Amino acid sequence: MTKYTLNTGNPHTHFLQIEASFNCEGKSTMILKLPAWRPGRYEIANFAKNIKDLVMFNEKGEKVHFAKRKKDEWFVEVNNSNKLVVKYLYYSNILNAGSTFLDEYQLYVNPVNCFIYEEFQENTPCELKLNIPKDYKVAITLPEIEKNTFKATSFHEIVDSPFIASNSLKYESYTSNNIVFNIYFQGVVKPNWEKIVEDFKKFTDYQFQKMGGFPFDQYSFYFQINTNSAYHGVEHLKSTVIQLGPSYDVFGKLYTELLGVSSHELYHAWNVKTIRPVEMFPYDYSEENYTRLGYVTEGVTTYMGDRTLYESGVFDEKQYQKELGNYITRHFHNDGRKHYSVADASFDTWLDGYEQGVPGRKTSIYVEGCMIAYICDMRIRKETQNQKSLHDVMKKLYELSQANVGYSDEIYKELLELVGECSFDDIFEKLVFGKEDYTPFLENALAFENWKLVQKSSPNTEHHYGIKGGNTAQGFEVKQVLEASSAYLSKLVENDLIIAINGINIKNDFHNWLSFFKDENIVLSVLRNQKIKEIPLLSTNEIQFFKYELETI
């Protein structure tokens, strides 16, 4: 058994004290590793950069020789000792839905960030002991064997079991199909328990019904509430961590986002935590787990998160149309859809999936995958006279996962065609692996629900010219230029700083001056590479950042 002991020490320093002990009886050498990434975020994370003062010794307290052979891997000479003890500090100063964080108010740990493990021993049982303040309560899904000591069946389980320990946790629960669902809030927040329990139970019951069961014996929602703006969610085996803020808007303007991300993350309990691409069955924490199935793992989940809110009655038709319209808008506002397929973008999440990247290079597995899921779902419903849907496909994938096997593109397509009783060749050829226009597919899908896609002029004048950006103290910074738009043809580029328009200095009012001069010749003064350029801005054309909305026919 591998044992982990955590001490909060001096929490204001953000250094978490970690001790890990390994059984090494009969071994002369061992290889220890730290995960290089975390499930739910498909990019290399380099957690090892947060480790400080790493030491190793045997059961007698004698130091053993070890050497780093990779950035997050160590070769250890245990020389037939019975036990190897590893001690280190882990710098825990970032608070988000996938991080580890320590301060005077809480201990929040995602073990995948900071737990060293022995190579090829991921199935070894683990124990976790917390040395924390006496008034702290612990929100965790692992079973407690004694006060603040917990057990896990394997490293796979413990590494995917985040927890929060503090004296300020707010808690409520509800039951769905005899399974307890826990809700924890940490931070400055005033939960509306009656509303959240009512809504959560609706979408939980509905997802449970559509999937025909639940993969776990319990489930927890952990909310980290920020006083500043925040939005992030991460799925885990029996839980999800969701970060939202600012506090005063969580049960106001942000409540729709709270529902959306919560439904999305719960759906992940089936899709990706249980139903996994063959390349991720099991997870290999030491290197990239490449797959082209991001349009299913994240795309279908994005679609089903909002769809189940709609079908369960949490969202009305107008709200759901708004949410789906937002994804359609994001699709058409991204030139990457013309240059990179969603399958290739899935493969490349490890390269640049979570940053803006170079202009127009890539597409989004969340956005494009959501669109493809909607198109597939409506085709199934149409071909089966509403007797079947994408829910049935995912249920079959869930049943397949019970045999502890992963799925492939071919299997997913076969199940779509089996349930839909029709071909999906065109969708896979043109949308999944191709870069064709989604418009005719979307229009056909929407027509089945008696909806139509409406293209409207944006209320932001700069969008008419194909410009997106934001005000800074120095001027208006260009963040995106739409291909073939007026701005693009005028040779404006990303990162240009517009400091004046027709000789007038910009002071947080670019939008207003652009509107003022829209019927006249416009010359922009642009700061680029420390040089000022005068750029005549061409008149608007048909290529713009339009706003897309859904309307009922």
Secondary structure as UniProt FT lines:
FT   STRAND          2..7
FT   HELIX           11..13
FT   STRAND          15..23
FT   TURN            25..26
FT   STRAND          29..33
FT   TURN            39..40
FT   HELIX           47..50
FT   STRAND          51..58
FT   TURN            59..60
FT   STRAND          65..70
FT   TURN            71..72
FT   STRAND          73..77
FT   TURN            79..80
FT   STRAND          83..91
FT   TURN            97..98
FT   STRAND          101..102
FT   STRAND          106..109
FT   HELIX           111..114
FT   STRAND          117..118
FT   TURN            119..120
FT   TURN            122..123
FT   STRAND          126..131
FT   TURN            134..135
FT   STRAND          137..139
FT   STRAND          144..146
FT   TURN            147..148
FT   STRAND          149..152
FT   HELIX           155..159
FT   STRAND          163..166
FT   STRAND          170..176
FT   TURN            177..178
FT   STRAND          179..187
FT   HELIX           193..211
FT   STRAND          219..225
FT   STRAND          230..235
FT   STRAND          239..245
FT   HELIX           247..249
FT   TURN            250..254
FT   HELIX           255..267
FT   TURN            268..270
FT   TURN            272..274
FT   HELIX           278..280
FT   TURN            285..286
FT   HELIX           294..297
FT   HELIX           299..311
FT   TURN            312..313
FT   HELIX           317..332
FT   HELIX           335..338
FT   HELIX           342..347
FT   HELIX           349..352
FT   TURN            353..354
FT   TURN            359..360
FT   HELIX           365..383
FT   TURN            384..386
FT   HELIX           390..401
FT   TURN            402..403
FT   HELIX           409..420
FT   HELIX           425..427
FT   HELIX           428..432
FT   HELIX           439..448
FT   TURN            449..450
FT   STRAND          451..456
FT   HELIX           461..464
FT   TURN            465..466
FT   STRAND          467..471
FT   STRAND          476..481
FT   TURN            483..484
FT   HELIX           486..489
FT   TURN            490..491
FT   TURN            494..495
FT   STRAND          497..501
FT   TURN            502..503
FT   STRAND          504..505
FT   HELIX           510..516
FT   TURN            517..519
FT   STRAND          522..528
FT   TURN            529..530
FT   STRAND          531..537
FT   STRAND          547..552
//
